[in-house]
Amino acid sequence: MNSAGRPLVSVYREALIARHYAHRTIDTYERWLWRFLRYHQLRHPGCTWLRPNRDYLRSA
């Protein structure tokens, strides 16, 4: 699945549906994702604010 140019929440929802998650679980996870993104000023997780954390976790 190519997610380039598609909203992150849509890609996330489709991935959960493909894994046969319950609809209420998908809705709950989606609301959590929206809160997470709003907290980080709606920036995509691929932005630079996440890279230092990812690099740190990979080196551990």
ABEGO torsion letter per residue (X at the ends): XBABGBBAAAAAAAAAAAAGBBAAAAAAAAAAAAAAAAAAGGBBAABAAAAAAAAAAAAX
